Amino acid sequence: MYAGWPSEAAARAAQDRTVRAIGDHGTVVVDRRTVDRTATDDDPGRGATARELRAELDSARRAGADGLVDHVLYVPGPRDPVPGQWLPHLARVTPQGRFQVDLVELATTLGRSRNGVFRELSSTNPAALAELLRSTRVLLVEGVTDRAVLEVLVGRWGIGDLTVVPAGSKVRLAGMAALARQLGIPTYVVFDGDGGTPPTATSKAHRMQRSRQQQTEALLRTLAVFTPAVDWKFGDPTVVGPYWCAWGTTLEAELSAWGGFISAAWRRVAESPGTGPLPEDPLPKNGAFLRDATRRADLEDLPNSFRRLLHRLVDFPPGTVIPRLRIESSAFEGS
């Protein structure tokens, strides 16, 4: 995997040099960079492509064995997913150097077994993993609804060169954040603090709250291994730190304080009845709905929690100011 080069041409040239050098030493080279692929947002499409890649790699290995060649160099195409099972054999090459996955080091960082870490990363969405590996800077979030909102806000704020990647769950956030750090990818993490009072007083609700607290505290312990300490604990209000942000409760709770967003959400419902929120569930876990409402929302009353986060992302990693692109609204200029 090649990432962080000043242009596609520079990345291609670096790849070509590697392919030629390794190919000259009797290694089977499978170069997929010229294969035309179309990315889709649905997991079945991505999964089918991942299965195809695994089958192609197995075929190359068999061909190499028949020719008494022990090694295969596999160069994914620009839109190809990356199965998590490949991580122990993967190299990420950047202008700053070559990075490889060390599962033993990851296990130590995460306080888990090597096999446990490998199983967790192997189950990562191949498309999300490919996005992570190809990115120069990453905003790592829990799920697709978080991505839907923050991806739009990042674009409307004019922040370039930042990829929003969903981990799939809070449990997987820690592993992907540690992996990104090991591979030299500056990564900012955003997650739900899940504090507050359970919506009901049932024993099931309290068990769920305890589980969320345990997951949040486990994530904090991992982040503390490789990021500066932040004075925040489960149940505290929203905090925006130098390397991670925790919503006091949930992203939806933060959105509910944004009047412009709520107005945009109800306008969308009026235009397409039955496609959006219900009175008892004004902010459903619906990525397409939240993305569209975020696009439509007036930015004048964007809550300070979002403003602080977006300002932080402009200057991330700390000390490295990334030039902002065209800013959509004058509301940002004075923020």
NORPEFEN-V816447 format. One record per residue. N is the residue number from 1. PHI is phi as a letter, one per 20 degrees, with the letter a starting at -180 (NA if undefined). PSI is psi as a letter, one per 30 degrees, with the letter a starting at -180 (* if undefined). D_FIRST is the distance of its C-alpha to the first C-alpha in Angstrom with 2 decimals. Layout:
BEGIN
N|PHI|PSI|D_FIRST + N|PHI|PSI|D_FIRST
END
This chain:
BEGIN
1|NA|k|0.00 + 2|d|k|3.81 + 3|b|l|6.65 + 4|n|g|10.37 + 5|e|l|11.41 + 6|f|f|15.01 + 7|b|l|14.61 + 8|f|e|12.73 + 9|f|e|14.62 + 10|f|e|13.49 + 11|f|e|9.75 + 12|f|e|10.89 + 13|f|e|13.15 + 14|f|e|10.85 + 15|f|e|8.77 + 16|g|e|12.31 + 17|f|e|13.61 + 18|f|e|11.31 + 19|f|e|12.03 + 20|f|e|15.67 + 21|f|e|16.10 + 22|f|e|14.89 + 23|f|e|16.65 + 24|f|f|19.76 + 25|d|g|20.07 + 26|m|g|20.71 + 27|e|k|17.40 + 28|f|k|16.92 + 29|d|k|14.05 + 30|d|j|13.14 + 31|d|j|11.65 + 32|d|g|11.71 + 33|f|f|10.97 + 34|e|f|14.75 + 35|f|k|15.65 + 36|f|j|17.29 + 37|c|k|16.47 + 38|d|k|18.37 + 39|e|k|17.37 + 40|c|l|20.32 + 41|e|f|21.40 + 42|e|k|23.06 + 43|g|e|21.64 + 44|g|e|23.30 + 45|f|e|21.41 + 46|f|e|18.01 + 47|f|e|19.23 + 48|f|e|20.43 + 49|f|e|17.12 + 50|f|e|15.51 + 51|f|e|18.48 + 52|f|e|18.07 + 53|f|e|14.54 + 54|f|e|15.98 + 55|f|e|18.97 + 56|f|e|17.18 + 57|f|e|15.32 + 58|f|e|18.75 + 59|f|e|20.37 + 60|f|e|18.20 + 61|f|e|19.06 + 62|f|e|22.67 + 63|f|e|22.70 + 64|f|e|21.39 + 65|f|e|24.07 + 66|f|e|26.68 + 67|e|g|25.89 + 68|m|h|25.92 + 69|d|k|22.26 + 70|e|f|20.74 + 71|c|k|16.99 + 72|c|k|14.46 + 73|d|j|11.10 + 74|d|j|9.39 + 75|d|j|7.07 + 76|f|l|7.17 + 77|f|l|9.23 + 78|f|f|9.25 + 79|d|g|11.53 + 80|f|k|10.67 + 81|f|l|11.09 + 82|c|j|9.55 + 83|f|k|12.64 + 84|f|f|13.39 + 85|f|f|14.74 + 86|e|f|11.42 + 87|g|e|10.87 + 88|f|f|13.06 + 89|d|g|11.10 + 90|d|k|7.49 + 91|c|k|6.18 + 92|d|j|4.68 + 93|d|k|6.09 + 94|c|l|8.66 + 95|g|f|12.18 + 96|e|f|13.60 + 97|q|a|12.04 + 98|d|k|9.75 + 99|c|k|9.76 + 100|c|l|10.27 + 101|f|k|12.19 + 102|d|j|15.91 + 103|f|e|17.84 + 104|f|e|21.14 + 105|f|e|20.53 + 106|f|e|19.46 + 107|f|e|22.61 + 108|f|e|24.72 + 109|f|e|23.55 + 110|e|f|24.21 + 111|m|h|27.36 + 112|c|l|26.47 + 113|f|l|26.13 + 114|g|e|22.94 + 115|f|e|23.52 + 116|f|e|24.26 + 117|f|e|21.01 + 118|f|e|19.08 + 119|f|e|21.30 + 120|f|e|20.76 + 121|f|f|16.96 + 122|f|f|17.16 + 123|e|g|19.35 + 124|f|k|17.07 + 125|g|k|16.79 + 126|g|e|13.65 + 127|f|e|13.64 + 128|f|e|14.13 + 129|f|e|11.39 + 130|f|e|8.84 + 131|f|e|10.75 + 132|g|e|10.67 + 133|f|f|7.01 + 134|e|f|6.93 + 135|e|l|10.33 + 136|e|e|12.16 + 137|c|k|15.03 + 138|c|k|15.83 + 139|d|j|19.24 + 140|e|k|19.19 + 141|c|l|22.21 + 142|f|e|23.98 + 143|b|a|24.16 + 144|f|f|24.12 + 145|f|e|27.49 + 146|f|e|26.35 + 147|f|e|23.43 + 148|g|e|25.95 + 149|f|e|28.19 + 150|f|e|25.92 + 151|f|e|23.60 + 152|f|e|26.82 + 153|f|e|28.26 + 154|g|e|25.26 + 155|f|e|25.57 + 156|f|f|29.34 + 157|f|f|29.26 + 158|n|g|27.25 + 159|e|j|24.23 + 160|e|l|21.23 + 161|m|h|17.56 + 162|c|k|17.74 + 163|d|k|16.18 + 164|e|j|18.51 + 165|c|k|16.98 + 166|e|k|19.50 + 167|f|f|19.37 + 168|o|f|22.04 + 169|a|l|24.69 + 170|f|e|25.94 + 171|g|e|25.56 + 172|e|f|21.80 + 173|g|e|21.46 + 174|f|e|21.97 + 175|f|e|19.31 + 176|f|e|16.57 + 177|f|e|17.90 + 178|f|e|17.92 + 179|f|e|14.37 + 180|f|e|13.25 + 181|f|e|15.58 + 182|f|e|14.33 + 183|e|g|10.74 + 184|m|g|12.47 + 185|d|j|12.52 + 186|g|k|16.17 + 187|c|k|17.46 + 188|d|k|20.96 + 189|d|k|22.47 + 190|c|k|25.32 + 191|b|l|27.43 + 192|f|k|30.95 + 193|f|f|33.41 + 194|m|g|35.54 + 195|f|a|38.72 + 196|n|l|42.05 + 197|e|k|44.77 + 198|g|k|44.06 + 199|f|f|45.26 + 200|c|l|47.82 + 201|e|g|49.74 + 202|f|l|49.06 + 203|f|e|47.89 + 204|f|e|44.82 + 205|f|e|43.85 + 206|f|e|44.31 + 207|f|e|42.21 + 208|f|e|39.35 + 209|f|e|39.79 + 210|f|e|39.74 + 211|f|e|36.53 + 212|f|e|34.89 + 213|f|e|36.25 + 214|f|e|34.86 + 215|f|e|31.35 + 216|f|e|31.57 + 217|f|e|32.91 + 218|f|e|30.27 + 219|f|e|27.52 + 220|f|e|29.51 + 221|f|e|29.77 + 222|f|e|26.03 + 223|f|e|25.42 + 224|f|f|28.23 + 225|f|e|26.38 + 226|c|g|23.86 + 227|c|l|25.51 + 228|f|l|29.00 + 229|f|k|31.87 + 230|c|k|33.10 + 231|f|i|36.66 + 232|b|k|36.06 + 233|b|l|36.91 + 234|g|k|37.18 + 235|n|f|39.83 + 236|f|l|39.50 + 237|f|l|39.06 + 238|g|k|35.82 + 239|c|k|34.08 + 240|d|j|31.40 + 241|e|a|30.07 + 242|f|f|27.74 + 243|c|f|24.72 + 244|b|l|25.91 + 245|c|k|28.53 + 246|d|k|30.79 + 247|f|k|33.05 + 248|g|e|36.52 + 249|c|d|36.63 + 250|b|l|34.27 + 251|f|e|32.52 + 252|f|e|35.30 + 253|f|e|37.93 + 254|f|e|36.44 + 255|f|e|36.42 + 256|f|f|40.03 + 257|e|g|41.07 + 258|d|j|39.74 + 259|g|e|42.71 + 260|f|e|40.92 + 261|f|e|38.39 + 262|f|e|41.20 + 263|f|e|43.16 + 264|f|e|40.24 + 265|f|e|39.68 + 266|f|e|43.32 + 267|f|e|43.44 + 268|f|e|40.69 + 269|f|e|42.73 + 270|f|e|45.81 + 271|f|e|44.11 + 272|c|i|42.67 + 273|g|k|44.89 + 274|n|f|43.43 + 275|d|f|39.78 + 276|c|b|39.48 + 277|f|l|40.93 + 278|d|l|44.22 + 279|g|e|46.86 + 280|e|f|46.05 + 281|b|i|42.27 + 282|f|f|41.67 + 283|c|i|37.93 + 284|f|l|36.50 + 285|f|i|33.01 + 286|c|j|32.16 + 287|g|e|28.95 + 288|f|e|30.19 + 289|f|e|33.54 + 290|f|e|32.28 + 291|f|e|29.83 + 292|f|e|32.71 + 293|f|e|35.17 + 294|f|e|32.88 + 295|f|e|32.60 + 296|e|f|36.39 + 297|f|k|37.39 + 298|f|k|39.37 + 299|e|f|37.59 + 300|g|e|40.86 + 301|d|g|41.24 + 302|g|k|37.63 + 303|g|l|38.13 + 304|f|f|37.61 + 305|f|e|35.07 + 306|f|e|32.66 + 307|f|e|33.63 + 308|f|e|32.95 + 309|f|e|29.50 + 310|f|e|28.60 + 311|f|e|30.06 + 312|f|e|28.00 + 313|f|f|24.73 + 314|f|e|25.77 + 315|d|h|25.90 + 316|c|k|22.85 + 317|f|l|21.88 + 318|g|k|25.58 + 319|n|f|26.63 + 320|d|j|23.91 + 321|e|k|25.50 + 322|e|k|23.33 + 323|g|k|25.57 + 324|e|k|26.76 + 325|e|a|26.74 + 326|f|k|29.89 + 327|e|k|31.70 + 328|f|e|33.32 + 329|c|k|36.51 + 330|f|f|38.99 + 331|f|f|39.05 + 332|f|f|35.97 + 333|f|e|37.55 + 334|e|g|39.96 + 335|e|*|37.78
END
